[in-house]
Amino acid sequence: MSKKLRRSFDHRIAGVCGGIAEYFDIDATLVRIGYALLSILSVAFPGILVYLVLWLIIPKNDEWNLK
């Protein structure tokens, strides 16, 4: 069975970083810290824009429909 990138039910804002962490099987905290550092180092705006785009294009995890 192939892995699919989905937004995670374990989320802080929209589940984007949690979904990326689940996809690559790493700790979500590391993804969130890495994303925050990358956003700060890129003057924040591109990081926020990328997050919003990912929020729109990555589908929700099926678990969200059960809750």
C-alpha positions in Angstrom: 0.0 0.0 0.0 1.4 3.4 -1.0 1.7 6.3 1.4 -0.3 9.4 0.8 0.4 12.8 2.1 -2.5 13.9 4.2 -3.0 16.7 6.8 -2.7 15.1 10.2 -5.3 14.9 12.9 -2.5 15.7 15.3 -2.4 19.4 14.4 -1.7 22.8 15.9 -3.1 24.9 13.1 -4.1 22.9 10.1 -2.2 19.7 10.3 0.2 20.4 7.5 3.5 19.9 9.5 1.9 16.9 11.3 1.0 15.3 8.0 4.5 15.9 6.6 5.9 14.3 9.7 3.7 11.2 9.4 4.5 10.9 5.7 8.3 10.8 6.4 7.8 9.0 9.7 9.6 11.6 11.9 8.7 13.6 14.9 6.2 16.3 14.2 8.0 18.7 16.6 11.1 18.5 14.5 9.1 19.4 11.4 7.4 22.3 13.1 10.8 23.6 14.4 12.4 23.2 11.0 9.4 25.0 9.3 9.5 27.8 11.8 13.3 28.3 11.3 12.9 28.2 7.6 10.1 30.7 7.7 12.0 33.1 10.0 15.1 32.9 7.8 13.1 33.6 4.7 11.6 36.8 6.2 8.4 34.9 7.3 6.1 35.9 4.4 7.1 33.1 1.9 6.8 30.6 4.7 3.3 31.8 5.6 2.3 31.7 1.9 3.7 28.2 1.4 1.8 27.0 4.5 -1.5 28.5 3.3 -1.0 26.8 -0.1 -0.2 23.5 1.5 -3.3 23.9 3.7 -5.4 24.2 0.6 -3.9 21.4 -1.5 -3.2 18.7 1.0 -6.4 16.7 1.7 -7.5 16.0 5.3 -6.7 12.7 6.9 -9.7 10.3 6.9 -9.7 10.3 10.7 -11.1 13.9 10.6 -14.3 12.5 9.1 -14.8 10.1 12.1 -14.5 12.8 14.8 
